[in-house]
Amino acid sequence: MTHALVLAGHGRYQDPWHDNAAIAHRVAQLLADDAIDVTIRGTLPDALDDIEPDLLVVASGRGRPDADFDGTDEDWLPFHARLSALVASGVPVLGLHQATNTFLDAPSWGPLLGGRWIEGTTWHPPLGDVTFRVVASDHPAVAGLSEISVQDEQYLSLDVSPDVEVLVVADHEGTAHPVVWVAPGPGRIVYDALGHDVRSYRSPSRVDLFRREVRWLLSR
């Protein structure tokens, strides 16, 4: 059976604006519906130990480093080395929503994911009913989709690598902002900026997008 590991933000990677546990639980339900076995682990230094997943889903953000609670930057070096090793071995990655604003202590994460949230530059309008536009209808992950209508946030002005393949954009005041893309690798890596909270996953088109991303990531 295919096995997915969902990393839910905890400690230094648990921001106060997102319910990582609820999001991880909802994502696990959707994966299970596709007959994928799921393990959910909080982001602790040993979260990647003793596991060889077929898919890694990152649902974590930026919290407050506290050496007394979950260690120093140096204590986290093995975690980030293990993450890089998994990706290098071919494990596909799906980064969700605040994943562009996590693992700030790992310089390799932003280039791997293909983009970053930049404090003071990146922003979002208030959460509400929005429509995202598909711009790469020939890519298998979004083939046949034209738009995603959802109650969510629009992440705008992310720092996006020119090497990514943009799949979905948020249109705001005449500018198309990339919000879903395929990173150049190594291996298959997708970033999906949708999914502020579980309300996002009440949208059939958003759920369809998520499932398509997962199926493409796992396809060979």
Helices and strands as residue ranges (DSSP letters): E 3-8, G 11-13, H 20-33, E 37-42, E 55-59, H 67-70, G 74-76, H 77-88, E 93-96, G 97-101, H 109-113, E 115-116, E 128-134, E 147-152, E 159-160, E 165-172, E 175-183, E 189-192, G 198-202, H 204-218
